[in-house]
Amino acid sequence: MQQIGTVWNALEPRRRIIVILASLGMFAAVLALGRMASTPSLELLYSGLESSAAGEVVTALEQRGVAYEVRGGAIFVDAAQRDTLRMTLATEGLPATSAKGYELLDGLSGFGTTSQMFDAAYWRAKEGELARTITSHPAISSARVHIATTGSNPFQRNVQPTASVMISAAPGAVSGKHARALQFLVASAVAGLAPEDVSVIDGSGGLIGAVDDPPANATDDRAETMRQRVERLLEARVGRGNAVVEVSVDTVTQSESLRERRVDPQSRVAISTDTEERSDTATDQGGGDVTVASNLPDGDAAGGDTSNSQSSQTRERVNYEVSETEREVIMQPGAIRRLTVAVLVNGSMATTADGAETYEPRSEEEMGALRDLVASAVGFDETRGDVITIKTLEFQPAIPQGTLAEASFLEAMALDVMSLLQAAVLAIVALILGLFVVRPILARPSAAPVAALSGPVAQPADRILPGEALTGEIDDGDFDDGRLSLVSGDTGRGGTRSGDVPTLASPEEDPVARLRAMIEDRQEETVEILRSWLEGEEEKA
């Protein structure tokens, strides 16, 4: 600590600020690394819940002691426990939906419950059950159902129930077919309710299904159906991806009604026959005197001439009806006016004698057979003006864009790449701050360079070793004083000093004594050498 205090006091104010900031940054990085190591990886559990439902889920997580985090309207939990928690909470009915169904009727008792209260609870339960059924579809996130009915009021007649459905769709819009299905769903659940009396409204306030959807045989649908039919037929012969089909259908867009009445006078039909026969008989007697006797029944009448006449008549009446034909034709939009089909077929690859592959177009016979198949598949009618164009050309190979998506090693090991990257960045920051900022500043400033000793005087060749200098190390082995260079300024052997370094009187003098004499004369340099030894030993420790 004393050495650290000495080094701290020797630093300049600017370096002290740098050391403090670097130490704080390194400390924060280490804390962040520890927090990341102790914090589990969180993943989404539920989102978009109502406040009451989200509170129930949070309460259940706290009772189980599960670590969670709330971010806005989403609840995050440990990734390893997410699926287990979803199944466990589902068994408890969590997250609970705001719409309640027939369980509302469980709380009603026979005492204190009027018929009006029961009817209100019943229709409320019916609305909740329908809302649950509608939200079970993955395309719908929430739904509300309202049913307007008279109930069991006997004084109201000819009142039809109506209903409305308010839905909030998931990403994407609800189609008219889906809205029509919802209308039938609600109408089937309510007695006396017609599908036309159910209104479906989306989240933006628009009415879905207000306008009838186009018929299933619309132009685009029919063209797509024909294209798929022809393409499937050709791929059975030329292979997948070797045929391109485009179909254009020109349809009638106007509706027309034709009524025709045709009478054929040559084709008559007897519908009734009336035959009448008539016979008349007449007798004429001759005249005479009229007397009393002629008036008596038994009297003698006067005789006279008598004549008889008889006639018969037959009449036949036949009623005929002339043949008449009456026809009414209503032409709706969608009839095919003209059909155009374009087919492009890839050729085949042939191998030559030398092993090279060359392109060969398909033969005329094969193209004719393919054309007949296409004509049969689309219902070709030449009198209508239909056209079929089929060609064989070489396809250009399609170069795939991008690379194939494959599972990486980290994904196979189920490792969180972002967490690993964050930990690596923090570790690098802490290492840089520790090694390249704090340590160099806290290190002792380099000491002033020691003055070099003057070179030795001329000595015999066997006594002089070039490059020898004072290093401050003591050799405990046998010391060869002949290797020690003499300091310049030595004028004699009398033991006198020349300069700052004493000279030995003779080579046989003890080298330790000579070293002591040198230490006494160069105390500052000796202290620096000893300090460097101590610092080196501390660093090694």
Disulfide bonds with the S-S distance in Angstrom:
none
